[in-house]
Amino acid sequence: MKKFLFLFLISIFIIMIQSAVFARISIMGTSLDLVFVYIICFSLIRDSVESVIVALFTGVIKDSLFPGLFGLNTLIYILIAYLVGFIQRRIYKDSIMIPSFFTFILTYIKGFIYIFFFHIMSYKFNIREYALGIILLEAIYNSIVSILIYKLVLKFDSLRILKHHWKF
């Protein structure tokens, strides 16, 4: 229970920083998605079950706080958390470039999922400008910040409270 509470509080803190700081900072029309970066870094370190739980919780909260298609962030976060949690057992994670690389690629995947759903919902926007401008800038911002977030998640991972196994 302590582990769940700890992850809950960290997730709430990340969402608060996202909504209070990074949602208001826009560089060339693009802002950092700190919650997404946190989920990727967390999934690179922890197993897929914990990653999906954190992704589900943070996705629902973010969908509740930010406008858009409700549930889309949750769906994307869960898919990304499961994918990264599945892959993380098979990769070398000690390089600081790994979280940056994964974050860059997965930000593009997230962007194209948004394009797909926006197209289905008949939202009008310039796909080329979105794919080559906004997604690229967000991928760069996210991958740079992922280095710091990854180091912080590694420090959290070394805490004794996270060493306990889930009891369902």
Rosetta silent file (secondary structure, phi, psi, omega in degrees, C-alpha in Angstrom):
SEQUENCE: MKKFLFLFLISIFIIMIQSAVFARISIMGTSLDLVFVYIICFSLIRDSVESVIVALFTGVIKDSLFPGLFGLNTLIYILIAYLVGFIQRRIYKDSIMIPSFFTFILTYIKGFIYIFFFHIMSYKFNIREYALGIILLEAIYNSIVSILIYKLVLKFDSLRILKHHWKF
SCORE:     score description
SCORE:     0.000 S_00000001
   1 L     0.000  -36.508  178.690    0.000    0.000    0.000 S_00000001
   2 H   -63.692  -38.451  179.725    2.892    2.352    0.746 S_00000001
   3 H   -62.761  -45.611  179.102    4.285    1.714   -2.709 S_00000001
   4 H   -61.775  -44.850  179.633    0.965    2.600   -4.334 S_00000001
   5 H   -62.321  -42.221  178.598    0.659    5.758   -2.237 S_00000001
   6 H   -61.575  -48.189  179.153    4.217    6.792   -3.105 S_00000001
   7 H   -63.884  -37.165  176.841    3.611    6.289   -6.849 S_00000001
   8 H   -60.884  -48.623 -178.630    0.281    8.100   -6.528 S_00000001
   9 H   -65.921  -40.786  177.484    1.916   11.125   -4.875 S_00000001
  10 H   -63.078  -43.522  179.769    4.769   11.260   -7.394 S_00000001
  11 H   -62.995  -43.185  177.167    2.277   11.059  -10.260 S_00000001
  12 H   -61.603  -42.729  178.775    0.140   13.839   -8.771 S_00000001
  13 H   -60.714  -44.595  178.733    3.257   15.974   -8.321 S_00000001
  14 H   -62.440  -43.309  179.279    4.271   15.444  -11.979 S_00000001
  15 H   -64.636  -39.301  178.072    0.749   16.319  -13.155 S_00000001
  16 H   -63.701  -43.263  177.708    0.749   19.460  -10.982 S_00000001
  17 H   -63.166  -42.065  178.770    4.066   20.602  -12.447 S_00000001
  18 H   -59.237  -48.284 -175.316    2.740   19.880  -15.948 S_00000001
  19 H   -77.069  -30.857 -177.451   -0.443   21.876  -15.414 S_00000001
  20 H   -85.830  -33.325 -173.821    1.074   24.720  -13.387 S_00000001
  21 H  -113.397  -63.783 -169.039    4.310   25.285  -15.278 S_00000001
  22 H   -73.683  -22.523  176.622    4.803   23.450  -18.543 S_00000001
  23 L   -70.616  -21.996 -178.953    1.254   23.848  -19.879 S_00000001
  24 L   -95.835  -11.935  179.427    1.813   27.611  -19.816 S_00000001
  25 L   -98.299  116.920 -179.482    5.252   27.565  -21.422 S_00000001
  26 L  -127.910  124.454  177.440    5.048   27.343  -25.172 S_00000001
  27 E  -112.477  114.871 -178.305    8.036   27.621  -27.470 S_00000001
  28 L    55.400   39.809  176.811    7.066   28.090  -31.112 S_00000001
  29 L    80.300    8.098 -176.652    3.584   26.724  -30.367 S_00000001
  30 E  -126.195  140.778  176.233    4.864   23.583  -28.680 S_00000001
  31 L  -126.735  158.627 -179.481    5.042   22.636  -25.032 S_00000001
  32 L   -71.709  142.144  174.104    6.733   19.869  -23.134 S_00000001
  33 L  -107.753   85.069 -176.174    4.679   16.828  -22.087 S_00000001
  34 H   -62.984  -35.916  179.760    6.267   16.087  -18.716 S_00000001
  35 H   -63.675  -43.618  178.956    3.713   13.393  -17.873 S_00000001
  36 H   -62.386  -44.786  178.892    4.543   11.499  -21.077 S_00000001
  37 H   -62.075  -43.279  178.324    8.286   11.755  -20.390 S_00000001
  38 H   -60.099  -43.841 -179.365    7.749   10.522  -16.824 S_00000001
  39 H   -64.165  -41.412  178.375    5.769    7.506  -18.039 S_00000001
  40 H   -63.738  -49.101 -178.642    8.474    6.569  -20.554 S_00000001
  41 H   -64.010  -41.287  177.886   11.287    6.915  -18.003 S_00000001
  42 H   -62.602  -42.336 -178.739    9.313    5.054  -15.348 S_00000001
  43 H   -68.431  -28.561  176.995    8.524    2.265  -17.825 S_00000001
  44 H   -69.569  -24.068 -175.300   12.195    1.934  -18.777 S_00000001
  45 H  -102.609  -42.883 -175.737   13.073    1.207  -15.157 S_00000001
  46 L   -97.287  173.698 -178.748   10.072   -0.591  -13.637 S_00000001
  47 L   -79.052  170.428 -172.947    8.061   -3.555  -14.920 S_00000001
  48 H   -68.791  -29.132  179.246    5.102   -3.294  -17.276 S_00000001
  49 H   -65.148  -50.587  178.407    2.444   -3.871  -14.583 S_00000001
  50 H   -62.920  -39.723 -179.370    3.573   -0.900  -12.502 S_00000001
  51 H   -62.371  -43.847 -179.808    4.073    1.165  -15.640 S_00000001
  52 H   -67.305  -37.804  177.511    0.546    0.506  -16.875 S_00000001
  53 H   -62.508  -47.009  178.507   -0.913    1.325  -13.440 S_00000001
  54 H   -63.900  -41.676  179.628    0.954    4.646  -13.351 S_00000001
  55 H   -64.305  -41.463  178.543   -0.003    5.354  -16.988 S_00000001
  56 H   -61.587  -49.412 -178.323   -3.673    4.609  -16.321 S_00000001
  57 H   -62.758  -51.540 -177.192   -3.791    6.860  -13.298 S_00000001
  58 H   -66.842  -35.055  178.847   -1.868    9.772  -14.831 S_00000001
  59 H   -64.442  -44.654  179.640   -3.742    9.471  -18.121 S_00000001
  60 H   -64.437  -43.460  178.931   -7.171    9.681  -16.495 S_00000001
  61 H   -63.847  -45.463 -179.540   -6.124   12.650  -14.366 S_00000001
  62 H   -64.559  -40.823  177.091   -4.563   14.458  -17.335 S_00000001
  63 H   -62.280  -31.631  179.220   -7.627   13.776  -19.494 S_00000001
  64 H   -73.470  -32.207 -174.620   -9.764   15.261  -16.719 S_00000001
  65 H   -91.380  -28.585 -174.082   -7.674   18.420  -16.422 S_00000001
  66 L  -113.122  142.831 -178.661   -6.817   19.216  -20.034 S_00000001
  67 L   -70.683  160.979  178.758   -9.231   19.727  -22.930 S_00000001
  68 L   135.150 -162.241  178.505   -9.402   17.388  -25.892 S_00000001
  69 L   -75.560  112.573 -177.575  -10.660   13.924  -26.596 S_00000001
  70 L   -65.433  129.023  178.790  -11.289   12.386  -23.181 S_00000001
  71 L    99.786  -16.830 -178.327   -9.485    9.073  -22.838 S_00000001
  72 H   -67.243  -45.043  176.925   -7.011    9.621  -25.661 S_00000001
  73 H   -61.194  -42.382  179.633   -4.122   10.493  -23.342 S_00000001
  74 H   -60.464  -46.805  179.240   -4.985    7.513  -21.155 S_00000001
  75 H   -60.040  -48.133 -179.720   -5.024    5.174  -24.140 S_00000001
  76 H   -62.978  -46.209 -178.422   -1.717    6.495  -25.476 S_00000001
  77 H   -62.133  -41.838  179.492   -0.037    6.415  -22.063 S_00000001
  78 H   -65.832  -44.612  179.116   -1.140    2.838  -21.378 S_00000001
  79 H   -61.271  -45.567 -179.605   -0.001    1.626  -24.812 S_00000001
  80 H   -65.567  -43.877 -179.832    3.366    3.362  -24.491 S_00000001
  81 H   -61.685  -43.110  179.806    3.883    2.141  -20.902 S_00000001
  82 H   -66.712  -44.588  179.839    3.129   -1.446  -21.868 S_00000001
  83 H   -60.555  -50.003 -179.447    5.322   -1.276  -24.985 S_00000001
  84 H   -66.548  -40.365  177.473    8.287    0.248  -23.141 S_00000001
  85 H   -61.738  -34.199  177.869    7.773   -2.078  -20.165 S_00000001
  86 H   -72.427  -41.968 -177.076    7.860   -5.030  -22.535 S_00000001
  87 H   -75.884  -31.993 -171.160   10.963   -3.809  -24.400 S_00000001
  88 H   -59.730  -24.532  178.507   12.914   -2.615  -21.347 S_00000001
  89 H   -72.365  -16.493 -173.059   13.833   -6.163  -20.313 S_00000001
  90 H  -109.060    4.117 -176.338   15.668   -6.646  -23.605 S_00000001
  91 L  -120.733  161.886  174.524   17.716   -3.454  -23.872 S_00000001
  92 L   -83.848  118.152 -172.337   20.808   -1.950  -22.311 S_00000001
  93 L  -105.539    0.856 -175.707   19.511    0.831  -20.048 S_00000001
  94 L   -79.584  -14.708  177.081   22.684    2.264  -18.549 S_00000001
  95 L   -80.151  135.261  179.391   23.276    4.688  -21.403 S_00000001
  96 L   -70.347  -15.537  179.079   21.701    8.094  -20.888 S_00000001
  97 H   -76.571  -21.664 -178.264   20.915    8.142  -24.608 S_00000001
  98 H   -61.681  -52.970  179.015   18.389    5.286  -24.281 S_00000001
  99 H   -63.301  -35.305  179.128   15.641    7.315  -22.545 S_00000001
 100 H   -65.318  -44.937  178.643   16.315   10.238  -24.856 S_00000001
 101 H   -62.863  -49.746  179.810   16.093    8.035  -27.961 S_00000001
 102 H   -60.350  -42.179 -179.344   12.932    6.261  -26.765 S_00000001
 103 H   -63.851  -42.226  179.191   11.308    9.551  -25.812 S_00000001
 104 H   -61.100  -51.694 -178.223   12.050   11.078  -29.211 S_00000001
 105 H   -63.718  -45.641 -176.540   10.651    8.100  -31.149 S_00000001
 106 H   -70.798  -26.962  173.769    7.645    7.596  -28.870 S_00000001
 107 H   -66.029  -39.375  175.398    6.745   11.299  -28.998 S_00000001
 108 H   -63.980  -42.837  178.495    6.499   10.938  -32.769 S_00000001
 109 H   -61.512  -43.909  177.355    4.335    7.833  -32.369 S_00000001
 110 H   -59.577  -43.034  179.307    2.111    9.740  -29.923 S_00000001
 111 H   -61.528  -41.131  179.433    1.847   12.597  -32.393 S_00000001
 112 H   -72.279  -29.094  173.154    0.769   10.310  -35.216 S_00000001
 113 H   -66.040  -41.354  175.350   -1.826    8.674  -32.969 S_00000001
 114 H   -60.663  -44.723  178.806   -3.198   12.167  -32.306 S_00000001
 115 H   -57.967  -45.159  179.975   -3.228   12.863  -36.055 S_00000001
 116 H   -58.795  -49.126 -178.727   -5.138    9.632  -36.649 S_00000001
 117 H   -69.735  -36.458  176.561   -7.792   10.442  -34.037 S_00000001
 118 H   -64.168  -38.434  177.934   -8.059   14.086  -35.106 S_00000001
 119 H   -64.565  -43.933  177.960   -8.596   12.927  -38.677 S_00000001
 120 H   -61.052  -39.099 -178.656  -11.324   10.497  -37.563 S_00000001
 121 L   -83.486    4.385  177.670  -13.011   13.296  -35.593 S_00000001
 122 L    62.136   32.819  172.471  -12.775   15.602  -38.668 S_00000001
 123 L   -71.901  139.439  179.962  -10.624   18.217  -36.939 S_00000001
 124 L   -95.735  120.099  176.841   -9.199   20.635  -39.472 S_00000001
 125 L  -161.841  163.397 -179.507   -5.450   21.151  -39.259 S_00000001
 126 L   -87.144  107.943 -176.184   -2.359   21.057  -41.449 S_00000001
 127 H   -62.348  -42.132 -178.838   -0.945   17.541  -41.098 S_00000001
 128 H   -62.855  -46.118  179.384    2.431   18.461  -42.611 S_00000001
 129 H   -63.104  -40.546  179.828    2.882   21.441  -40.294 S_00000001
 130 H   -66.207  -45.718 -176.363    1.840   19.356  -37.300 S_00000001
 131 H   -71.513  -41.255 -175.647    4.101   16.390  -38.168 S_00000001
 132 H   -92.050  -16.387 -178.881    7.175   18.359  -39.212 S_00000001
 133 H  -107.913  -71.421 -172.980    6.820   21.275  -36.826 S_00000001
 134 H   -65.140  -48.313 -178.655    4.946   20.676  -33.628 S_00000001
 135 H   -64.819  -41.299  179.751    5.701   16.969  -33.189 S_00000001
 136 H   -61.203  -47.274  179.191    9.384   17.456  -34.051 S_00000001
 137 H   -63.904  -42.342  178.433    9.791   20.292  -31.543 S_00000001
 138 H   -63.558  -38.575  178.516    7.905   18.389  -28.852 S_00000001
 139 H   -63.382  -40.678  178.414   10.075   15.319  -29.514 S_00000001
 140 H   -65.637  -49.579  179.197   13.223   17.416  -29.109 S_00000001
 141 H   -58.231  -48.923 -177.969   11.973   19.090  -25.892 S_00000001
 142 H   -61.642  -41.975 -177.478   10.784   15.805  -24.432 S_00000001
 143 H   -68.921  -33.176  176.791   14.002   13.956  -25.257 S_00000001
 144 H   -67.853  -46.957 -178.934   16.166   16.654  -23.662 S_00000001
 145 H   -68.824  -26.278 -178.433   14.094   16.712  -20.466 S_00000001
 146 H   -61.544  -27.325  178.809   13.986   12.897  -20.385 S_00000001
 147 H   -62.858  -46.793  178.491   17.649   12.831  -19.372 S_00000001
 148 H   -67.836  -45.852 -178.861   16.881   14.678  -16.127 S_00000001
 149 H   -62.800  -39.915  179.442   13.630   12.801  -15.473 S_00000001
 150 H   -61.193  -42.728  178.241   15.339    9.450  -16.063 S_00000001
 151 H   -63.820  -39.386  177.883   17.993   10.294  -13.468 S_00000001
 152 H   -66.744  -41.921  179.241   15.291   11.294  -10.969 S_00000001
 153 H   -65.850  -35.640  175.259   13.293    8.118  -11.592 S_00000001
 154 H   -61.467  -40.538  177.521   16.485    6.089  -11.098 S_00000001
 155 H   -64.645  -43.213  176.929   16.931    7.764   -7.694 S_00000001
 156 H   -61.931  -37.510 -177.405   13.306    6.987   -6.788 S_00000001
 157 H   -64.667  -26.879 -179.591   13.796    3.402   -7.929 S_00000001
 158 L   -80.089   -7.534  178.833   16.580    2.925   -5.404 S_00000001
 159 L   -69.774  144.098 -177.784   14.232    3.766   -2.521 S_00000001
 160 H   -61.696  -32.865 -176.857   13.286    0.861   -0.306 S_00000001
 161 H   -62.619  -29.458  179.867    9.570    1.570   -0.638 S_00000001
 162 H   -85.546   -5.137  179.380    9.655    0.675   -4.343 S_00000001
 163 H   -81.285  -17.179  179.287   11.384   -2.637   -3.702 S_00000001
 164 L   -69.627  144.493  178.927    8.228   -4.192   -2.246 S_00000001
 165 L   -86.292  152.412  177.467    6.249   -6.411   -4.596 S_00000001
 166 L   -67.881  142.695  175.326    2.620   -5.775   -5.462 S_00000001
 167 L  -122.315  104.439 -179.848    0.083   -7.852   -3.573 S_00000001
 168 L   -97.621    0.000    0.000   -3.139   -8.242   -5.509 S_00000001
